[in-house]
Amino acid sequence: MRHRVAGRHLNRSVSHRTALFRNLMTELFRHERIKTTKAKALGIRSQAERLITTAKRGKAKADGVHERRQVAAILRDGAVVRKLFDEIAPRFAERPGGYTRIVRLGRRSGDAAEMVVLELVE
């Protein structure tokens, strides 16, 4: 039975998957686009959009310390957290959702995995 088993496991342990998702989201916010497999992009897309919404909520408040700490617990890089709050969140202030886009690139020649570009919408 698959009760209460949500998300993509990607054939990894919990700690490996958590580290992978954190690293992918950190690089997504640092470079504003990443090239990865379709499965990984679909796995982090909802979490990345949730972090942007949290950053927007923190910018709307006077100080937003609680939201910064929530995001910093996931991203673990202070420069990326500052960029998310100071540059990325204000850009999406009027947008109600849908901050990312997945563009298909085709298959990788080594293992035929479907490759995509996950990027932030302008």
N, CA, C and O atoms as a printed pandas DataFrame, in Angstrom:
     atom_number atom_name residue_name chain_id  residue_number  x_coord  y_coord  z_coord
0              1         N          MET        A               1    0.833   -1.185    0.000
1              2        CA          MET        A               1    0.000    0.000    0.000
2              3         C          MET        A               1    0.878    1.248    0.000
3              4         O          MET        A               1    1.956    1.262    0.594
4              5         N          ARG        A               2    0.405    2.289   -0.669
5              6        CA          ARG        A               2    1.171    3.524   -0.773
6              7         C          ARG        A               2    0.510    4.654   -0.004
7              8         O          ARG        A               2    0.507    5.794   -0.470
8              9         N          HIS        A               3   -0.041    4.368    1.142
9             10        CA          HIS        A               3   -0.713    5.404    1.904
10            11         C          HIS        A               3    0.289    6.442    2.387
11            12         O          HIS        A               3    1.343    6.099    2.922
12            13         N          ARG        A               4   -0.044    7.707    2.196
13            14        CA          ARG        A               4    0.735    8.845    2.680
14            15         C          ARG        A               4    2.163    8.862    2.134
15            16         O          ARG        A               4    3.067    9.376    2.793
16            17         N          VAL        A               5    2.373    8.313    0.954
17            18        CA          VAL        A               5    3.687    8.319    0.323
18            19         C          VAL        A               5    3.587    9.241   -0.888
19            20         O          VAL        A               5    3.107    8.843   -1.950
20            21         N          ALA        A               6    4.042   10.463   -0.713
21            22        CA          ALA        A               6    3.916   11.444   -1.778
22            23         C          ALA        A               6    5.297   11.874   -2.241
23            24         O          ALA        A               6    6.286   11.661   -1.540
24            25         N          GLY        A               7    5.364   12.468   -3.397
25            26        CA          GLY        A               7    6.620   12.982   -3.909
26            27         C          GLY        A               7    7.372   11.942   -4.717
27            28         O          GLY        A               7    6.940   10.798   -4.859
28            29         N          ARG        A               8    8.504   12.369   -5.238
29            30        CA          ARG        A               8    9.328   11.497   -6.070
30            31         C          ARG        A               8   10.517   11.012   -5.259
31            32         O          ARG        A               8   11.214   11.800   -4.620
32            33         N          HIS        A               9   10.741    9.696   -5.292
33            34        CA          HIS        A               9   11.802    9.107   -4.481
34            35         C          HIS        A               9   13.114    8.994   -5.247
35            36         O          HIS        A               9   14.180    9.025   -4.632
36            37         N          LEU        A              10   13.069    8.865   -6.561
37            38        CA          LEU        A              10   14.247    8.853   -7.419
38            39         C          LEU        A              10   15.254    7.770   -7.043
39            40         O          LEU        A              10   16.446    7.910   -7.317
40            41         N          ASN        A              11   14.783    6.693   -6.419
41            42        CA          ASN        A              11   15.618    5.541   -6.061
42            43         C          ASN        A              11   16.803    5.958   -5.189
43            44         O          ASN        A              11   17.920    5.477   -5.381
44            45         N          ARG        A              12   16.553    6.862   -4.225
45            46        CA          ARG        A              12   17.586    7.344   -3.313
46            47         C          ARG        A              12   17.077    7.258   -1.883
47            48         O          ARG        A              12   15.871    7.192   -1.644
48            49         N          SER        A              13   18.007    7.259   -0.936
49            50        CA          SER        A              13   17.614    7.289    0.466
50            51         C          SER        A              13   17.084    8.689    0.807
51            52         O          SER        A              13   17.223    9.619    0.013
52            53         N          VAL        A              14   16.490    8.827    1.968
53            54        CA          VAL        A              14   15.887   10.094    2.356
54            55         C          VAL        A              14   16.946   11.191    2.451
55            56         O          VAL        A              14   16.734   12.296    1.951
56            57         N          SER        A              15   18.067   10.904    3.079
57            58        CA          SER        A              15   19.094   11.930    3.250
58            59         C          SER        A              15   19.726   12.316    1.908
59            60         O          SER        A              15   20.013   13.489    1.669
60            61         N          HIS        A              16   19.937   11.337    1.043
61            62        CA          HIS        A              16   20.504   11.631   -0.270
62            63         C          HIS        A              16   19.535   12.475   -1.094
63            64         O          HIS        A              16   19.946   13.433   -1.748
64            65         N          ARG        A              17   18.268   12.126   -1.065
65            66        CA          ARG        A              17   17.260   12.866   -1.823
66            67         C          ARG        A              17   17.109   14.285   -1.280
67            68         O          ARG        A              17   16.978   15.230   -2.058
68            69         N          THR        A              18   17.125   14.446    0.033
69            70        CA          THR        A              18   17.012   15.774    0.634
70            71         C          THR        A              18   18.191   16.649    0.229
71            72         O          THR        A              18   18.013   17.812   -0.131
72            73         N          ALA        A              19   19.401   16.085    0.288
73            74        CA          ALA        A              19   20.587   16.851   -0.111
74            75         C          ALA        A              19   20.539   17.198   -1.587
75            76         O          ALA        A              19   20.891   18.313   -1.973
76            77         N          LEU        A              20   20.110   16.261   -2.416
77            78        CA          LEU        A              20   20.004   16.503   -3.861
78            79         C          LEU        A              20   19.027   17.633   -4.145
79            80         O          LEU        A              20   19.343   18.536   -4.919
80            81         N          PHE        A              21   17.850   17.603   -3.535
81            82        CA          PHE        A              21   16.840   18.632   -3.767
82            83         C          PHE        A              21   17.322   19.989   -3.262
83            84         O          PHE        A              21   17.095   21.004   -3.920
84            85         N          ARG        A              22   17.982   20.024   -2.107
85            86        CA          ARG        A              22   18.504   21.294   -1.589
86            87         C          ARG        A              22   19.550   21.876   -2.530
87            88         O          ARG        A              22   19.538   23.075   -2.810
88            89         N          ASN        A              23   20.450   21.034   -3.017
89            90        CA          ASN        A              23   21.487   21.512   -3.924
90            91         C          ASN        A              23   20.890   22.013   -5.236
91            92         O          ASN        A              23   21.315   23.047   -5.753
92            93         N          LEU        A              24   19.913   21.294   -5.776
93            94        CA          LEU        A              24   19.286   21.720   -7.029
94            95         C          LEU        A              24   18.553   23.048   -6.857
95            96         O          LEU        A              24   18.637   23.921   -7.721
96            97         N          MET        A              25   17.827   23.203   -5.733
97            98        CA          MET        A              25   17.108   24.455   -5.510
98            99         C          MET        A              25   18.072   25.615   -5.288
99           100         O          MET        A              25   17.823   26.724   -5.761
100          101         N          THR        A              26   19.172   25.371   -4.571
101          102        CA          THR        A              26   20.164   26.423   -4.363
102          103         C          THR        A              26   20.741   26.890   -5.690
103          104         O          THR        A              26   20.872   28.092   -5.921
104          105         N          GLU        A              27   21.083   25.957   -6.555
105          106        CA          GLU        A              27   21.641   26.333   -7.854
106          107         C          GLU        A              27   20.594   26.976   -8.759
107          108         O          GLU        A              27   20.923   27.844   -9.567
108          109         N          LEU        A              28   19.342   26.560   -8.631
109          110        CA          LEU        A              28   18.269   27.192   -9.409
110          111         C          LEU        A              28   18.163   28.666   -9.045
111          112         O          LEU        A              28   18.062   29.514   -9.932
112          113         N          PHE        A              29   18.185   28.984   -7.755
113          114        CA          PHE        A              29   18.061   30.381   -7.345
114          115         C          PHE        A              29   19.351   31.160   -7.590
115          116         O          PHE        A              29   19.303   32.371   -7.803
116          117         N          ARG        A              30   20.492   30.494   -7.564
117          118        CA          ARG        A              30   21.757   31.185   -7.822
118          119         C          ARG        A              30   21.881   31.578   -9.297
119          120         O          ARG        A              30   22.240   32.714   -9.608
120          121         N          HIS        A              31   21.587   30.647  -10.202
121          122        CA          HIS        A              31   21.770   30.886  -11.633
122          123         C          HIS        A              31   20.466   31.197  -12.369
123          124         O          HIS        A              31   20.492   31.591  -13.535
124          125         N          GLU        A              32   19.338   31.025  -11.702
125          126        CA          GLU        A              32   17.993   31.255  -12.215
126          127         C          GLU        A              32   17.599   30.300  -13.335
127          128         O          GLU        A              32   16.541   30.468  -13.942
128          129         N          ARG        A              33   18.419   29.316  -13.615
129          130        CA          ARG        A              33   18.073   28.231  -14.534
130          131         C          ARG        A              33   19.068   27.106  -14.341
131          132         O          ARG        A              33   20.254   27.341  -14.108
132          133         N          ILE        A              34   18.571   25.873  -14.440
133          134        CA          ILE        A              34   19.441   24.712  -14.340
134          135         C          ILE        A              34   19.027   23.697  -15.398
135          136         O          ILE        A              34   17.868   23.634  -15.807
136          137         N          LYS        A              35   19.996   22.911  -15.827
137          138        CA          LYS        A              35   19.741   21.828  -16.769
138          139         C          LYS        A              35   19.823   20.526  -15.982
139          140         O          LYS        A              35   20.855   20.224  -15.383
140          141         N          THR        A              36   18.751   19.763  -15.982
141          142        CA          THR        A              36   18.686   18.542  -15.199
142          143         C          THR        A              36   17.735   17.561  -15.871
143          144         O          THR        A              36   17.209   17.838  -16.949
144          145         N          THR        A              37   17.519   16.423  -15.238
145          146        CA          THR        A              37   16.578   15.452  -15.803
146          147         C          THR        A              37   15.149   15.873  -15.493
147          148         O          THR        A              37   14.903   16.655  -14.575
148          149         N          LYS        A              38   14.229   15.353  -16.258
149          150        CA          LYS        A              38   12.826   15.714  -16.082
150          151         C          LYS        A              38   12.307   15.281  -14.717
151          152         O          LYS        A              38   11.551   16.016  -14.082
152          153         N          ALA        A              39   12.702   14.098  -14.258
153          154        CA          ALA        A              39   12.230   13.597  -12.972
154          155         C          ALA        A              39   12.696   14.490  -11.823
155          156         O          ALA        A              39   11.923   14.788  -10.913
156          157         N          LYS        A              40   13.957   14.917  -11.865
157          158        CA          LYS        A              40   14.477   15.786  -10.811
158          159         C          LYS        A              40   13.820   17.159  -10.864
159          160         O          LYS        A              40   13.509   17.739   -9.824
160          161         N          ALA        A              41   13.608   17.676  -12.059
161          162        CA          ALA        A              41   12.967   18.991  -12.198
162          163         C          ALA        A              41   11.542   18.956  -11.658
163          164         O          ALA        A              41   11.121   19.880  -10.963
164          165         N          LEU        A              42   10.805   17.909  -11.967
165          166        CA          LEU        A              42    9.451   17.794  -11.447
166          167         C          LEU        A              42    9.451   17.592   -9.941
167          168         O          LEU        A              42    8.505   17.984   -9.258
168          169         N          GLY        A              43   10.512   16.978   -9.423
169          170        CA          GLY        A              43   10.608   16.757   -7.985
170          171         C          GLY        A              43   10.833   18.033   -7.197
171          172         O          GLY        A              43   10.296   18.180   -6.099
172          173         N          ILE        A              44   11.618   18.963   -7.734
173          174        CA          ILE        A              44   11.924   20.180   -6.973
174          175         C          ILE        A              44   11.046   21.366   -7.345
175          176         O          ILE        A              44   11.068   22.391   -6.664
176          177         N          ARG        A              45   10.289   21.240   -8.399
177          178        CA          ARG        A              45    9.515   22.395   -8.876
178          179         C          ARG        A              45    8.569   22.937   -7.811
179          180         O          ARG        A              45    8.554   24.142   -7.559
180          181         N          SER        A              46    7.788   22.077   -7.188
181          182        CA          SER        A              46    6.809   22.551   -6.200
182          183         C          SER        A              46    7.506   23.113   -4.968
183          184         O          SER        A              46    7.040   24.097   -4.393
184          185         N          GLN        A              47    8.626   22.498   -4.550
185          186        CA          GLN        A              47    9.344   23.002   -3.387
186          187         C          GLN        A              47    9.965   24.368   -3.671
187          188         O          GLN        A              47    9.958   25.242   -2.805
188          189         N          ALA        A              48   10.497   24.554   -4.863
189          190        CA          ALA        A              48   11.090   25.843   -5.224
190          191         C          ALA        A              48   10.021   26.931   -5.271
191          192         O          ALA        A              48   10.250   28.050   -4.811
192          193         N          GLU        A              49    8.866   26.609   -5.820
193          194        CA          GLU        A              49    7.790   27.603   -5.879
194          195         C          GLU        A              49    7.291   27.934   -4.476
195          196         O          GLU        A              49    6.912   29.074   -4.208
196          197         N          ARG        A              50    7.288   26.960   -3.591
197          198        CA          ARG        A              50    6.881   27.208   -2.207
198          199         C          ARG        A              50    7.879   28.139   -1.517
199          200         O          ARG        A              50    7.481   28.990   -0.722
200          201         N          LEU        A              51    9.174   27.986   -1.815
201          202        CA          LEU        A              51   10.175   28.877   -1.224
202          203         C          LEU        A              51   10.010   30.305   -1.728
203          204         O          LEU        A              51   10.187   31.253   -0.963
204          205         N          ILE        A              52    9.677   30.469   -2.994
205          206        CA          ILE        A              52    9.453   31.814   -3.535
206          207         C          ILE        A              52    8.250   32.459   -2.859
207          208         O          ILE        A              52    8.282   33.645   -2.530
208          209         N          THR        A              53    7.194   31.687   -2.651
209          210        CA          THR        A              53    6.012   32.218   -1.969
210          211         C          THR        A              53    6.344   32.609   -0.537
211          212         O          THR        A              53    5.870   33.636   -0.052
212          213         N          THR        A              54    7.150   31.810    0.142
213          214        CA          THR        A              54    7.575   32.154    1.496
214          215         C          THR        A              54    8.394   33.443    1.490
215          216         O          THR        A              54    8.222   34.285    2.371
216          217         N          ALA        A              55    9.272   33.603    0.517
217          218        CA          ALA        A              55   10.067   34.824    0.409
218          219         C          ALA        A              55    9.184   36.033    0.131
219          220         O          ALA        A              55    9.424   37.113    0.671
220          221         N          LYS        A              56    8.175   35.862   -0.697
221          222        CA          LYS        A              56    7.241   36.963   -0.965
222          223         C          LYS        A              56    6.508   37.360    0.309
223          224         O          LYS        A              56    6.319   38.547    0.576
224          225         N          ARG        A              57    6.100   36.381    1.086
225          226        CA          ARG        A              57    5.400   36.664    2.341
226          227         C          ARG        A              57    6.340   37.381    3.320
227          228         O          ARG        A              57    5.905   38.262    4.062
228          229         N          GLY        A              58    7.616   37.008    3.324
229          230        CA          GLY        A              58    8.581   37.662    4.196
230          231         C          GLY        A              58    8.871   39.089    3.790
231          232         O          GLY        A              58    9.081   39.946    4.648
232          233         N          LYS        A              59    8.887   39.362    2.474
233          234        CA          LYS        A              59    9.110   40.734    2.004
234          235         C          LYS        A              59    7.917   41.632    2.323
235          236         O          LYS        A              59    8.081   42.839    2.495
236          237         N          ALA        A              60    6.722   41.055    2.404
237          238        CA          ALA        A              60    5.533   41.848    2.684
238          239         C          ALA        A              60    5.493   42.291    4.147
239          240         O          ALA        A              60    4.904   43.322    4.472
240          241         N          LYS        A              61    6.126   41.504    5.033
241          242        CA          LYS        A              61    6.150   41.865    6.447
242          243         C          LYS        A              61    7.231   42.904    6.703
243          244         O          LYS        A              61    8.058   43.188    5.837
244          245         N          ALA        A              62    7.210   43.460    7.897
245          246        CA          ALA        A              62    8.175   44.501    8.248
246          247         C          ALA        A              62    9.596   43.961    8.277
247          248         O          ALA        A              62   10.491   44.557    7.678
248          249         N          ASP        A              63    9.821   42.844    8.961
249          250        CA          ASP        A              63   11.184   42.315    9.030
250          251         C          ASP        A              63   11.314   40.972    8.324
251          252         O          ASP        A              63   12.307   40.750    7.632
252          253         N          GLY        A              64   10.359   40.078    8.472
253          254        CA          GLY        A              64   10.384   38.803    7.778
254          255         C          GLY        A              64   11.486   37.864    8.243
255          256         O          GLY        A              64   11.972   37.045    7.464
256          257         N          VAL        A              65   11.886   37.975    9.512
257          258        CA          VAL        A              65   12.969   37.143   10.030
258          259         C          VAL        A              65   12.555   35.676   10.043
259          260         O          VAL        A              65   13.352   34.802    9.703
260          261         N          HIS        A              66   11.329   35.406   10.430
261          262        CA          HIS        A              66   10.856   34.019   10.496
262          263         C          HIS        A              66   10.912   33.353    9.124
263          264         O          HIS        A              66   11.343   32.206    9.007
264          265         N          GLU        A              67   10.479   34.065    8.090
265          266        CA          GLU        A              67   10.499   33.512    6.746
266          267         C          GLU        A              67   11.931   33.313    6.249
267          268         O          GLU        A              67   12.226   32.321    5.582
268          269         N          ARG        A              68   12.819   34.256    6.574
269          270        CA          ARG        A              68   14.228   34.091    6.183
270          271         C          ARG        A              68   14.830   32.851    6.831
271          272         O          ARG        A              68   15.606   32.133    6.200
272          273         N          ARG        A              69   14.480   32.602    8.068
273          274        CA          ARG        A              69   15.016   31.428    8.753
274          275         C          ARG        A              69   14.428   30.140    8.183
275          276         O          ARG        A              69   15.122   29.128    8.091
276          277         N          GLN        A              70   13.160   30.175    7.803
277          278        CA          GLN        A              70   12.559   29.000    7.175
278          279         C          GLN        A              70   13.261   28.667    5.864
279          280         O          GLN        A              70   13.562   27.503    5.598
280          281         N          VAL        A              71   13.521   29.679    5.049
281          282        CA          VAL        A              71   14.185   29.456    3.766
282          283         C          VAL        A              71   15.644   29.055    3.982
283          284         O          VAL        A              71   16.153   28.179    3.283
284          285         N          ALA        A              72   16.323   29.690    4.948
285          286        CA          ALA        A              72   17.730   29.380    5.217
286          287         C          ALA        A              72   17.900   27.957    5.738
287          288         O          ALA        A              72   18.967   27.368    5.563
288          289         N          ALA        A              73   16.885   27.398    6.367
289          290        CA          ALA        A              73   16.962   26.017    6.842
290          291         C          ALA        A              73   16.998   25.040    5.674
291          292         O          ALA        A              73   17.479   23.917    5.821
292          293         N          ILE        A              74   16.495   25.456    4.519
293          294        CA          ILE        A              74   16.470   24.573    3.354
294          295         C          ILE        A              74   17.652   24.866    2.432
295          296         O          ILE        A              74   18.322   23.937    1.980
296          297         N          LEU        A              75   17.917   26.133    2.146
297          298        CA          LEU        A              75   18.922   26.468    1.140
298          299         C          LEU        A              75   20.354   26.431    1.665
299          300         O          LEU        A              75   21.254   26.048    0.918
300          301         N          ARG        A              76   20.598   26.805    2.893
301          302        CA          ARG        A              76   21.905   26.693    3.539
302          303         C          ARG        A              76   23.002   27.559    2.929
303          304         O          ARG        A              76   24.177   27.342    3.221
304          305         N          ASP        A              77   22.660   28.516    2.106
305          306        CA          ASP        A              77   23.656   29.438    1.552
306          307         C          ASP        A              77   23.113   30.855    1.712
307          308         O          ASP        A              77   22.120   31.226    1.087
308          309         N          GLY        A              78   23.777   31.637    2.555
309          310        CA          GLY        A              78   23.272   32.970    2.877
310          311         C          GLY        A              78   23.160   33.889    1.683
311          312         O          GLY        A              78   22.222   34.682    1.596
312          313         N          ALA        A              79   24.103   33.794    0.761
313          314        CA          ALA        A              79   24.063   34.662   -0.420
314          315         C          ALA        A              79   22.850   34.347   -1.284
315          316         O          ALA        A              79   22.230   35.255   -1.838
316          317         N          VAL        A              80   22.510   33.074   -1.403
317          318        CA          VAL        A              80   21.352   32.685   -2.215
318          319         C          VAL        A              80   20.059   33.093   -1.513
319          320         O          VAL        A              80   19.101   33.499   -2.171
320          321         N          VAL        A              81   20.024   32.989   -0.185
321          322        CA          VAL        A              81   18.840   33.417    0.564
322          323         C          VAL        A              81   18.630   34.920    0.378
323          324         O          VAL        A              81   17.505   35.369    0.161
324          325         N          ARG        A              82   19.715   35.697    0.462
325          326        CA          ARG        A              82   19.589   37.144    0.247
326          327         C          ARG        A              82   19.121   37.453   -1.166
327          328         O          ARG        A              82   18.290   38.340   -1.362
328          329         N          LYS        A              83   19.644   36.734   -2.151
329          330        CA          LYS        A              83   19.222   36.965   -3.534
330          331         C          LYS        A              83   17.749   36.629   -3.711
331          332         O          LYS        A              83   17.026   37.339   -4.410
332          333         N          LEU        A              84   17.300   35.545   -3.075
333          334        CA          LEU        A              84   15.894   35.155   -3.176
334          335         C          LEU        A              84   14.989   36.234   -2.602
335          336         O          LEU        A              84   13.963   36.562   -3.197
336          337         N          PHE        A              85   15.356   36.787   -1.452
337          338        CA          PHE        A              85   14.508   37.795   -0.816
338          339         C          PHE        A              85   14.639   39.169   -1.464
339          340         O          PHE        A              85   13.648   39.894   -1.563
340          341         N          ASP        A              86   15.841   39.545   -1.907
341          342        CA          ASP        A              86   16.068   40.907   -2.390
342          343         C          ASP        A              86   15.827   41.081   -3.886
343          344         O          ASP        A              86   15.457   42.171   -4.322
344          345         N          GLU        A              87   16.031   40.023   -4.686
345          346        CA          GLU        A              87   15.892   40.152   -6.130
346          347         C          GLU        A              87   14.729   39.340   -6.695
347          348         O          GLU        A              87   13.929   39.857   -7.475
348          349         N          ILE        A              88   14.637   38.089   -6.310
349          350        CA          ILE        A              88   13.670   37.192   -6.949
350          351         C          ILE        A              88   12.256   37.421   -6.432
351          352         O          ILE        A              88   11.322   37.513   -7.228
352          353         N          ALA        A              89   12.077   37.514   -5.112
353          354        CA          ALA        A              89   10.729   37.691   -4.551
354          355         C          ALA        A              89   10.060   38.994   -5.016
355          356         O          ALA        A              89    8.877   38.960   -5.357
356          357         N          PRO        A              90   10.760   40.142   -5.047
357          358        CA          PRO        A              90   10.089   41.356   -5.544
358          359         C          PRO        A              90    9.685   41.260   -7.017
359          360         O          PRO        A              90    8.710   41.881   -7.441
360          361         N          ARG        A              91   10.437   40.481   -7.789
361          362        CA          ARG        A              91   10.114   40.323   -9.204
362          363         C          ARG        A              91    8.764   39.626   -9.391
363          364         O          ARG        A              91    8.052   39.893  -10.358
364          365         N          PHE        A              92    8.418   38.736   -8.466
365          366        CA          PHE        A              92    7.169   37.978   -8.570
366          367         C          PHE        A              92    6.104   38.500   -7.619
367          368         O          PHE        A              92    5.173   37.765   -7.288
368          369         N          ALA        A              93    6.210   39.741   -7.172
369          370        CA          ALA        A              93    5.289   40.276   -6.166
370          371         C          ALA        A              93    3.840   40.270   -6.642
371          372         O          ALA        A              93    2.934   40.001   -5.854
372          373         N          GLU        A              94    3.612   40.560   -7.909
373          374        CA          GLU        A              94    2.246   40.634   -8.431
374          375         C          GLU        A              94    1.777   39.314   -9.036
375          376         O          GLU        A              94    0.619   39.204   -9.438
376          377         N          ARG        A              95    2.642   38.323   -9.106
377          378        CA          ARG        A              95    2.302   37.059   -9.752
378          379         C          ARG        A              95    1.756   36.095   -8.701
379          380         O          ARG        A              95    2.411   35.885   -7.680
380          381         N          PRO        A              96    0.581   35.500   -8.913
381          382        CA          PRO        A              96   -0.010   34.641   -7.892
382          383         C          PRO        A              96    0.583   33.239   -7.818
383          384         O          PRO        A              96    0.286   32.508   -6.874
384          385         N          GLY        A              97    1.398   32.845   -8.767
385          386        CA          GLY        A              97    1.995   31.505   -8.746
386          387         C          GLY        A              97    2.590   31.205  -10.106
387          388         O          GLY        A              97    2.579   32.056  -10.995
388          389         N          GLY        A              98    3.106   30.003  -10.272
389          390        CA          GLY        A              98    3.689   29.615  -11.542
390          391         C          GLY        A              98    4.971   30.348  -11.824
391          392         O          GLY        A              98    5.100   31.001  -12.860
392          393         N          TYR        A              99    5.938   30.250  -10.907
393          394        CA          TYR        A              99    7.173   31.007  -11.022
394          395         C          TYR        A              99    8.228   30.303  -11.870
395          396         O          TYR        A              99    9.223   30.920  -12.249
396          397         N          THR        A             100    8.028   29.029  -12.172
397          398        CA          THR        A             100    9.044   28.273  -12.901
398          399         C          THR        A             100    8.477   27.743  -14.206
399          400         O          THR        A             100    7.264   27.633  -14.386
400          401         N          ARG        A             101    9.385   27.421  -15.105
401          402        CA          ARG        A             101    9.022   26.874  -16.411
402          403         C          ARG        A             101    9.961   25.716  -16.705
403          404         O          ARG        A             101   11.151   25.775  -16.395
404          405         N          ILE        A             102    9.419   24.658  -17.307
405          406        CA          ILE        A             102   10.223   23.511  -17.710
406          407         C          ILE        A             102   10.228   23.455  -19.233
407          408         O          ILE        A             102    9.176   23.359  -19.866
408          409         N          VAL        A             103   11.434   23.516  -19.819
409          410        CA          VAL        A             103   11.597   23.455  -21.264
410          411         C          VAL        A             103   12.305   22.144  -21.586
411          412         O          VAL        A             103   13.388   21.875  -21.066
412          413         N          ARG        A             104   11.702   21.340  -22.430
413          414        CA          ARG        A             104   12.270   20.041  -22.765
414          415         C          ARG        A             104   13.410   20.198  -23.769
415          416         O          ARG        A             104   13.333   21.006  -24.694
416          417         N          LEU        A             105   14.469   19.410  -23.571
417          418        CA          LEU        A             105   15.646   19.490  -24.435
418          419         C          LEU        A             105   15.853   18.244  -25.276
419          420         O          LEU        A             105   16.606   18.280  -26.249
420          421         N          GLY        A             106   15.218   17.168  -24.934
421          422        CA          GLY        A             106   15.459   15.910  -25.626
422          423         C          GLY        A             106   16.107   14.914  -24.686
423          424         O          GLY        A             106   16.114   15.100  -23.469
424          425         N          ARG        A             107   16.647   13.865  -25.259
425          426        CA          ARG        A             107   17.216   12.797  -24.429
426          427         C          ARG        A             107   18.730   12.886  -24.372
427          428         O          ARG        A             107   19.380   13.281  -25.339
428          429         N          ARG        A             108   19.283   12.511  -23.221
429          430        CA          ARG        A             108   20.727   12.463  -23.020
430          431         C          ARG        A             108   21.282   11.243  -23.734
431          432         O          ARG        A             108   20.677   10.171  -23.702
432          433         N          SER        A             109   22.421   11.400  -24.374
433          434        CA          SER        A             109   22.935   10.318  -25.207
434          435         C          SER        A             109   23.429    9.129  -24.387
435          436         O          SER        A             109   23.378    7.999  -24.874
436          437         N          GLY        A             110   23.897    9.339  -23.180
437          438        CA          GLY        A             110   24.455    8.252  -22.395
438          439         C          GLY        A             110   23.440    7.230  -21.939
439          440         O          GLY        A             110   23.626    6.029  -22.132
440          441         N          ASP        A             111   22.354    7.711  -21.327
441          442        CA          ASP        A             111   21.368    6.788  -20.771
442          443         C          ASP        A             111   19.950    7.076  -21.248
443          444         O          ASP        A             111   18.997    6.484  -20.741
444          445         N          ALA        A             112   19.799    7.962  -22.197
445          446        CA          ALA        A             112   18.506    8.316  -22.786
446          447         C          ALA        A             112   17.535    8.911  -21.768
447          448         O          ALA        A             112   16.318    8.805  -21.923
448          449         N          ALA        A             113   18.081    9.533  -20.731
449          450        CA          ALA        A             113   17.219   10.233  -19.764
450          451         C          ALA        A             113   16.729   11.528  -20.410
451          452         O          ALA        A             113   17.485   12.209  -21.104
452          453         N          GLU        A             114   15.484   11.855  -20.180
453          454        CA          GLU        A             114   14.928   13.078  -20.755
454          455         C          GLU        A             114   15.456   14.287  -19.997
455          456         O          GLU        A             114   15.293   14.390  -18.782
456          457         N          MET        A             115   16.094   15.205  -20.728
457          458        CA          MET        A             115   16.698   16.385  -20.139
458          459         C          MET        A             115   15.795   17.606  -20.328
459          460         O          MET        A             115   15.118   17.746  -21.347
460          461         N          VAL        A             116   15.802   18.484  -19.323
461          462        CA          VAL        A             116   15.000   19.691  -19.362
462          463         C          VAL        A             116   15.812   20.850  -18.800
463          464         O          VAL        A             116   16.838   20.654  -18.150
464          465         N          VAL        A             117   15.331   22.055  -19.063
465          466        CA          VAL        A             117   15.857   23.247  -18.407
466          467         C          VAL        A             117   14.741   23.753  -17.496
467          468         O          VAL        A             117   13.632   24.044  -17.946
468          469         N          LEU        A             118   15.058   23.851  -16.221
469          470        CA          LEU        A             118   14.133   24.418  -15.236
470          471         C          LEU        A             118   14.581   25.847  -14.994
471          472         O          LEU        A             118   15.707   26.077  -14.551
472          473         N          GLU        A             119   13.715   26.811  -15.281
473          474        CA          GLU        A             119   14.109   28.220  -15.156
474          475         C          GLU        A             119   13.010   29.027  -14.510
475          476         O          GLU        A             119   11.841   28.640  -14.510
476          477         N          LEU        A             120   13.405   30.151  -13.962
477          478        CA          LEU        A             120   12.443   31.069  -13.388
478          479         C          LEU        A             120   11.822   31.886  -14.512
479          480         O          LEU        A             120   12.516   32.296  -15.443
480          481         N          VAL        A             121   10.535   32.121  -14.429
481          482        CA          VAL        A             121    9.813   32.871  -15.447
482          483         C          VAL        A             121   10.157   34.340  -15.288
483          484         O          VAL        A             121   10.286   34.826  -14.164
484          485         N          GLU        A             122   10.303   35.042  -16.372
485          486        CA          GLU        A             122   10.613   36.482  -16.315
486          487         C          GLU        A             122    9.362   37.271  -16.067
487          488         O          GLU        A             122    9.413   38.499  -15.985
